[in-house]
Amino acid sequence: MEHGTVVAMKKVNAKSVILAYKMEAGVVKVITLYYTTKLDRLLKTKTVRGAWKRVK
């Protein structure tokens, strides 16, 4: 969770929803929303570039 940003993921049928958000003063601020069939590719790209870190 760098800069207070959290990434949440959920499978919806054959696709995945990935949401990057930040909590500020009790308000959720959406930064980016992805809706993709290529979850593995997106995760690999983001982690290799260092944009996202795996915490769990």
QUIWOLIN-V523224 format. One record per backbone hydrogen bond with DSSP energy under -1.0 kcal/mol. CO is the residue of the C=O (numbers start at 1). NH is the residue of the N-H. E is the energy in kcal/mol with one decimal. If there is no record, write none. Layout:
co=[CO,CO]
nh=[NH,NH]
e=[E,E]
This chain:
co=[2,6,8,10,12,15,16,17,18,19,20,20,21,22,24,27,29,32,34,36,38,39,40,41,42,43,44,45,46,46]
nh=[5,21,19,17,15,12,36,10,34,8,31,32,6,29,27,24,22,20,18,16,42,43,44,45,46,47,48,49,51,52]
e=[-1.8,-2.9,-2.9,-3.1,-2.2,-3.2,-2.4,-1.9,-3.3,-2.9,-3.0,-1.6,-3.2,-3.2,-1.6,-2.8,-2.0,-3.0,-2.5,-3.1,-2.2,-2.8,-2.4,-2.5,-2.5,-2.4,-2.6,-1.9,-1.6,-1.6]
